[in-house]
Amino acid sequence: MNIELLAVVLAGFFVAYCNGANDVSKGIATLVGSGVTNYRRAILWGTFCTGLGGISGALLATAMIQTFGKGLLSEATTPAFSAALATIVGASAFVALATRTGMPVSTTHAIVGSVVGVAVLAYGVNGIRWSALVGKIALPLLLSPVLALVLTSVAIQLLRLVQRRYFPDADCACATLEFTPVAASVAMDGTASATLAVPSLGVKVAAQQECAADRTTFLGIGPHHLHWLTSGTTSFARGMNDAPKMVAIVLAAALLRGHSQIRTSAFVLVTLGMVAGSWLAGRRVTRVLAEKITPMGHWEGFLANAVTAMLVLPGAALGLPMSTTHVSSGSILGIGLQERAQVNWRTVREMLLAWLVTLPVAALLGIVVYCGLRAIHLQP
């Protein structure tokens, strides 16, 4: 392995590690915030599902690789290795700084900012396909958190309406098994008979305490069970959405040095980086989303994750780069807006500020790294 390929491998692992550390929180913060489980178990669950999503991205999110490969550069642009490497390092440096301060930021935004900053300096303003940048990246990134906020707010109102009208005290759905005695005649003259117990299955919707006290119930499903499911789905969607973006910029750098048969290896590298970052450094940002925005119950956390997964999964498959950070934060804020007095607006303002500075600061960091690489005479 030559020094340039080693640099690509290290940079690729680092950006994935930073992504895992910052983004694992997006699927599991509601588990902790609603009291379903503790940080350790939540992060383990999020790490596992993120890893599955990252590997699945190799099969299901190929359109994302095309978008973040050379899809943002104009046809006339000849990519440079130093620019590609600077893009990776600039994006990862910003996410690392944000994670250190506990701010949930978007790796997608950081990559876009770094790409734009480096590309403008290296290739000029005409080196970027601005129409693709706006249509395929900017619009999905900007609209998805607003849509998540609205959908979560509406979903919570509908849930409360249904609960009040049909199940005012219910928070559990259980399967029931009852045996009904049935008399059956067995003699020709009808004098002899037998009693048979005929089993029948049913569904009972009631309070968890009532279901637990009923001996005919089994296989109970409460909101915390559904919450685990949607949390895992969100983490899976996050892995499938984010891994191809990072793989794309790693492949772009490697291809410029003649390494073309490393796509599978790149996905393994990025997934391992995401898993390592999630497990080893995911608690800091998780704490902010779980504790410092708004209190939430089981149903609210379940709905926030369900909306996030519903938006991010199709986006990954269609090549529409949504920020899991913004979508999940929008969903959590949608919960808080139902109880305005309980929203920690100071944390919300800090998050919005972090989002606003992501693009320019990531662009600046990418430019600094690019200039540094050119200063040491790294060949284009």
HELIX and SHEET records of a PDB file:
HELIX    1   1 ILE A    3  ASP A   23  1                                  21    
HELIX    2   2 SER A   25  GLY A   33  1                                   9    
HELIX    3   3 TYR A   39  LEU A   60  1                                  22    
HELIX    4   4 THR A   62  PHE A   68  1                                   7    
HELIX    5   5 PHE A   81  THR A  101  1                                  21    
HELIX    6   6 THR A  107  TYR A  123  1                                  17    
HELIX    7   7 VAL A  125  GLY A  127  5                                   3    
HELIX    8   8 TRP A  130  ALA A  132  1                                   3    
HELIX    9   9 LEU A  133  ALA A  138  3                                   6    
HELIX   10  10 LEU A  139  TYR A  166  1                                  28    
HELIX   11  11 GLN A  208  ALA A  213  1                                   6    
HELIX   12  12 PRO A  223  LEU A  255  1                                  33    
HELIX   13  13 ARG A  263  ALA A  281  1                                  19    
HELIX   14  14 ARG A  283  GLU A  291  1                                   9    
HELIX   15  15 HIS A  298  LEU A  318  1                                  21    
HELIX   16  16 THR A  324  GLY A  336  1                                  13    
HELIX   17  17 LEU A  337  GLN A  342  5                                   6    
HELIX   18  18 TRP A  345  ALA A  375  1                                  31    
SHEET    1   A 3 SER A 193  ALA A 206  0                                        
SHEET    2   A 3 CYS A 172  SER A 185 -1                                        
SHEET    3   A 3 THR A 217  ILE A 221 -1                                        
END                                                                             
